[in-house]
């Protein structure tokens, strides 16, 4: 990420009077309360750049204590462009306002540029779609990616447009209060219709492309709840509710109990009968779809709940393997 330069052109300064409600608080913390469109870290960076004035003088440091009645002014530079290509890639936008948008991501679309995927990603598409609407995440005009979906998983993804929305959404993900439900088609039939899989997930010791359940003190704590929705021919459609959001979480957890996702190139080794059904459906990805996404709007406080129908390729797969 490029650093913010204090000599960049700024929009109209944010200004006002310090209220009694933040008396005695640190400057960075108090201003984040007064000006919720900026995160505390963003304000701290602006203070260190000399962009925050208290009673006409540049604030000395972020830890200065606030006094009621003081006048503040924050000169916020224009956001720097992200060093990524803007591309006109079609997006299925489920919801959008000034603060965030919810995308229904198709299978095959990578979320963020990385090695092997320098462009053609969701971020490249969002830079085009949101041109002129990004107020800056940490001073850079970029979409705020607060969670990701694997390339070959389809479904719902929320993206922040502003620093405040990014901060609020990230806090909800960290607190595990986001409602995320996936529909998956797994091999075999779980011994119990409903269950919970708990286990730390980390990088596999044997294959760096894979994640795996690892022992205590390694990886990250992960919890997945599953519920049977439909019994199929040699397979089961389940709903998976995530308490946490770890890389490949559903794929690793379901494989760990002997019910890997159909079509999963990393974790699944289906018997010949299922391989034949996958070939008949021409299904070439893990059967996983992020179907429901719910959260509290980080700016308005309203409850948001979104639903995405099962995509055509998974629907065809289900039709072929129904009993």
C-alpha positions as CSV (number, residue, x, y, z in Angstrom):
1,X,0.0,0.0,0.0
2,X,1.3,3.4,-0.9
3,X,1.9,5.9,2.0
4,X,-0.3,8.9,2.2
5,X,1.6,12.1,1.4
6,X,0.7,15.2,3.4
7,X,1.2,17.5,0.4
8,X,-1.6,15.8,-1.6
9,X,-4.7,18.0,-2.3
10,X,-7.2,17.8,0.5
11,X,-11.0,18.0,0.5
12,X,-12.8,20.5,2.7
13,X,-11.3,19.9,6.2
14,X,-13.4,18.2,8.8
15,X,-13.8,20.5,11.7
16,X,-15.7,21.2,14.9
17,X,-15.5,21.6,18.6
18,X,-14.4,19.0,21.1
19,X,-17.6,17.9,23.1
20,X,-17.7,16.9,26.8
21,X,-18.4,13.3,25.8
22,X,-14.8,12.7,24.8
23,X,-13.1,14.9,27.4
24,X,-9.8,13.3,28.6
25,X,-9.6,10.8,25.8
26,X,-6.6,10.4,23.5
27,X,-6.7,12.7,20.4
28,X,-6.8,9.8,17.9
29,X,-9.5,7.9,19.9
30,X,-11.7,10.9,20.6
31,X,-11.6,12.1,17.0
32,X,-12.6,8.7,15.7
33,X,-15.7,8.9,17.8
34,X,-16.5,12.5,16.6
35,X,-15.7,11.7,13.0
36,X,-16.9,8.1,12.4
37,X,-16.0,8.2,8.7
38,X,-12.4,7.9,9.7
39,X,-10.9,5.0,11.6
40,X,-8.6,5.6,14.6
41,X,-5.6,4.3,12.7
42,X,-6.4,6.6,9.8
43,X,-6.6,9.6,12.2
44,X,-3.4,8.6,13.9
45,X,-1.6,8.5,10.6
46,X,-3.0,12.0,9.7
47,X,-1.8,13.4,13.1
48,X,1.7,12.1,12.4
49,X,1.6,13.8,9.0
50,X,0.7,17.2,10.6
51,X,-2.8,17.1,9.1
52,X,-4.7,17.5,12.3
53,X,-5.0,20.9,14.0
54,X,-6.1,21.7,17.5
55,X,-6.9,25.4,18.1
56,X,-5.0,26.4,15.0
57,X,-1.8,24.4,15.9
58,X,-0.7,21.1,14.5
59,X,-1.4,18.3,17.0
60,X,1.9,17.1,18.6
61,X,1.1,13.4,18.9
62,X,-1.9,11.0,18.9
63,X,-1.8,10.6,22.7
64,X,-2.6,14.3,23.5
65,X,-5.6,14.5,25.8
66,X,-8.7,16.2,24.5
67,X,-10.2,19.3,26.3
68,X,-13.8,20.3,25.7
69,X,-14.2,23.5,23.7
70,X,-11.1,23.1,21.7
71,X,-11.5,23.5,18.0
72,X,-10.2,20.7,15.7
73,X,-9.6,20.5,12.0
74,X,-8.6,17.5,10.0
75,X,-7.2,18.0,6.5
76,X,-7.9,14.7,4.7
77,X,-5.9,14.3,1.5
78,X,-7.5,12.9,-1.6
79,X,-7.2,9.1,-1.7
80,X,-4.3,7.8,-3.7
81,X,-5.1,5.4,-6.6
82,X,-4.5,1.7,-6.0
83,X,-1.7,0.2,-7.9
84,X,-4.0,-2.2,-9.8
85,X,-5.5,-2.2,-13.2
86,X,-9.1,-1.0,-13.6
87,X,-11.1,-3.5,-15.7
88,X,-14.7,-3.5,-17.0
89,X,-15.7,-7.0,-15.8
90,X,-19.4,-7.7,-15.4
91,X,-20.5,-7.9,-11.7
92,X,-23.7,-9.3,-10.2
93,X,-24.4,-6.5,-7.6
94,X,-27.0,-7.7,-5.1
95,X,-27.0,-4.4,-3.0
96,X,-25.1,-1.1,-3.1
97,X,-25.1,2.2,-1.3
98,X,-22.6,4.9,-0.6
99,X,-20.8,2.8,2.1
100,X,-20.7,-0.8,0.8
101,X,-21.8,-3.2,-1.8
102,X,-22.7,-6.9,-1.8
103,X,-21.6,-9.0,-4.8
104,X,-22.8,-12.4,-6.0
105,X,-19.4,-13.8,-7.1
106,X,-19.4,-16.4,-9.9
107,X,-17.2,-19.5,-9.6
108,X,-13.9,-19.0,-11.4
109,X,-13.4,-15.3,-10.3
110,X,-10.4,-14.6,-8.1
111,X,-11.1,-12.0,-5.4
112,X,-7.7,-10.2,-5.1
113,X,-4.7,-9.9,-7.4
114,X,-1.9,-12.2,-6.4
115,X,0.8,-14.3,-8.0
116,X,-0.6,-16.0,-11.0
117,X,-3.6,-13.6,-11.1
118,X,-2.3,-10.1,-11.6
119,X,-5.6,-9.0,-13.2
120,X,-9.0,-10.2,-14.1
121,X,-10.0,-10.3,-10.4
122,X,-12.9,-9.0,-8.4
123,X,-10.8,-6.1,-7.2
124,X,-10.0,-5.1,-10.8
125,X,-13.7,-5.2,-11.6
126,X,-14.6,-3.2,-8.4
127,X,-12.1,-0.4,-9.3
128,X,-14.0,0.1,-12.5
129,X,-17.5,-0.3,-11.0
130,X,-16.8,2.0,-8.1
131,X,-14.8,4.7,-10.0
132,X,-15.2,8.0,-8.2
133,X,-17.1,6.4,-5.3
134,X,-14.2,5.1,-3.1
135,X,-13.3,7.6,-0.3
136,X,-10.2,5.7,0.6
137,X,-9.4,2.8,2.8
138,X,-6.4,3.9,4.9
139,X,-5.8,6.7,2.4
140,X,-5.9,4.6,-0.7
141,X,-8.8,4.5,-3.1
142,X,-9.5,0.8,-3.0
143,X,-12.4,-1.5,-2.3
144,X,-12.3,-2.8,1.3
145,X,-12.1,-6.6,1.1
146,X,-13.0,-7.8,4.6
147,X,-13.4,-11.5,3.7
148,X,-12.8,-13.7,0.7
149,X,-14.3,-16.6,-1.2
150,X,-12.1,-19.2,-2.9
151,X,-11.8,-18.8,-6.7
152,X,-14.0,-21.8,-7.5
153,X,-16.6,-21.1,-4.7
154,X,-19.6,-19.0,-5.8
155,X,-21.7,-16.7,-3.7
156,X,-22.1,-13.6,-1.6
157,X,-19.3,-11.2,-0.6
158,X,-19.6,-7.8,1.1
159,X,-17.1,-5.1,0.1
160,X,-16.5,-1.7,1.9
161,X,-16.3,1.6,0.0
162,X,-15.2,3.7,2.9
163,X,-12.9,3.6,5.8
164,X,-15.8,3.6,8.3
165,X,-17.6,0.8,6.6
166,X,-14.4,-1.2,6.4
167,X,-13.6,-0.8,10.1
168,X,-17.2,-1.7,11.1
169,X,-17.4,-4.8,8.9
170,X,-14.0,-6.0,10.0
171,X,-15.0,-5.7,13.7
172,X,-18.1,-7.8,13.0
173,X,-16.1,-10.5,11.3
174,X,-13.5,-10.4,14.2
175,X,-16.4,-10.8,16.7
176,X,-17.9,-13.7,14.6
177,X,-21.3,-12.0,14.5
178,X,-21.6,-12.2,10.7
179,X,-24.3,-14.7,9.5
180,X,-22.6,-16.8,6.8
181,X,-24.3,-19.9,5.5
182,X,-23.0,-22.1,2.7
183,X,-24.7,-24.8,0.7
184,X,-22.4,-27.7,-0.1
185,X,-22.7,-31.2,-1.7
186,X,-20.6,-33.7,0.1
187,X,-19.7,-37.3,-0.4
188,X,-21.6,-40.0,1.4
189,X,-24.1,-39.4,4.3
190,X,-23.0,-37.9,7.6
191,X,-23.8,-40.3,10.5
192,X,-25.7,-37.5,12.2
193,X,-28.0,-35.2,10.3
194,X,-26.7,-32.2,12.2
195,X,-23.3,-31.7,13.7
196,X,-20.4,-29.4,14.6
197,X,-16.8,-29.7,13.4
198,X,-14.2,-27.9,15.5
199,X,-10.5,-27.9,14.8
200,X,-7.6,-25.6,14.2
201,X,-6.8,-25.0,10.6
202,X,-3.4,-24.3,9.3
203,X,-1.1,-24.9,6.3
204,X,-0.6,-28.6,5.6
205,X,2.9,-30.0,6.4
206,X,2.7,-32.3,3.4
207,X,1.3,-30.0,0.6
208,X,1.7,-26.3,0.8
209,X,-1.4,-25.8,-1.5
210,X,-3.6,-27.4,1.1
211,X,-4.9,-26.5,4.5
212,X,-5.3,-29.1,7.2
213,X,-6.5,-29.7,10.8
214,X,-3.5,-29.0,13.0
215,X,-2.8,-29.4,16.7
216,X,-3.3,-27.0,19.6
217,X,-1.0,-24.0,19.4
218,X,-0.9,-24.1,15.6
219,X,-3.2,-22.6,12.9
220,X,-6.4,-20.8,13.8
221,X,-9.4,-21.9,15.7
222,X,-12.3,-22.8,13.4
223,X,-15.9,-23.9,14.0
224,X,-18.4,-25.2,11.3
225,X,-22.0,-26.2,12.0
226,X,-23.6,-28.4,9.4
227,X,-27.3,-29.4,8.8
228,X,-28.5,-32.0,6.3
229,X,-30.9,-30.5,3.7
230,X,-31.2,-33.4,1.2
231,X,-30.0,-37.0,0.9
232,X,-28.8,-37.8,-2.6
233,X,-27.4,-40.7,-4.5
234,X,-24.1,-41.4,-2.7
235,X,-24.0,-37.8,-1.5
236,X,-25.7,-35.2,0.7
237,X,-26.6,-31.6,0.4
238,X,-25.8,-29.8,3.6
239,X,-26.0,-26.2,4.9
240,X,-22.8,-25.1,6.7
241,X,-22.9,-22.2,9.1
242,X,-19.6,-20.6,9.9
243,X,-18.7,-19.3,13.3
244,X,-15.2,-18.4,12.0
245,X,-13.9,-17.7,8.5
246,X,-10.6,-19.6,7.8
247,X,-9.0,-20.5,4.5
248,X,-10.8,-23.5,3.0
249,X,-12.7,-23.9,6.3
250,X,-15.8,-25.8,5.0
251,X,-13.7,-27.9,2.6
252,X,-11.2,-29.0,5.3
253,X,-13.8,-29.5,8.1
254,X,-16.1,-31.6,6.0
255,X,-13.2,-33.7,4.6
256,X,-12.0,-34.3,8.1
257,X,-15.2,-36.1,9.0
258,X,-15.1,-38.2,5.8
259,X,-17.4,-36.1,3.7
260,X,-15.4,-34.1,1.4
261,X,-17.1,-31.7,-1.1
262,X,-17.9,-33.2,-4.5
263,X,-15.6,-31.9,-7.2
264,X,-13.0,-30.6,-4.7
265,X,-9.6,-31.0,-6.5
266,X,-7.6,-30.8,-3.2
267,X,-9.6,-32.7,-0.6
268,X,-11.9,-35.1,-2.5
269,X,-11.3,-38.6,-3.9
270,X,-14.8,-39.7,-4.8
271,X,-15.6,-43.3,-5.8
272,X,-16.1,-44.2,-9.4
273,X,-19.9,-43.9,-9.3
274,X,-19.6,-40.3,-8.1
275,X,-16.8,-39.5,-10.5
276,X,-19.1,-40.7,-13.3
277,X,-21.9,-38.4,-12.1
278,X,-19.6,-35.4,-11.9
279,X,-18.4,-36.1,-15.4
280,X,-22.0,-36.4,-16.6
281,X,-22.8,-33.0,-15.1
282,X,-19.5,-31.6,-16.4
283,X,-18.9,-30.2,-12.9
284,X,-15.3,-29.1,-12.4
285,X,-15.2,-27.3,-9.0
286,X,-15.9,-27.8,-5.4
287,X,-19.7,-27.9,-4.8
288,X,-19.8,-25.0,-2.5
289,X,-21.9,-21.8,-2.7
290,X,-22.1,-18.9,-0.2
291,X,-25.8,-18.7,-0.1
292,X,-26.7,-16.3,2.8
293,X,-24.9,-13.3,4.2
294,X,-26.2,-11.2,7.1
295,X,-24.7,-8.4,9.1
296,X,-25.4,-5.0,10.8
297,X,-24.8,-2.1,8.4
298,X,-21.7,-0.5,9.8
299,X,-22.9,3.0,9.2
300,X,-26.7,3.0,9.4
301,X,-27.0,0.3,12.0
302,X,-29.8,-1.5,10.0
303,X,-30.0,-5.3,9.7
304,X,-28.9,-6.6,6.4
305,X,-29.7,-10.1,5.1
306,X,-28.9,-11.3,1.6
307,X,-29.7,-14.6,-0.2
308,X,-28.2,-16.0,-3.4
309,X,-30.0,-18.9,-5.3
310,X,-27.9,-22.0,-6.1
311,X,-26.1,-21.3,-9.4
312,X,-26.9,-23.2,-12.5
313,X,-24.0,-25.6,-12.5
314,X,-24.7,-26.8,-8.9
315,X,-28.4,-27.0,-9.7
316,X,-27.6,-29.3,-12.6
317,X,-25.3,-31.4,-10.4
318,X,-28.1,-31.8,-7.8
319,X,-30.6,-32.9,-10.5
320,X,-28.3,-35.6,-11.8
321,X,-27.4,-37.1,-8.4
322,X,-30.9,-37.0,-6.8
323,X,-32.1,-40.4,-5.7
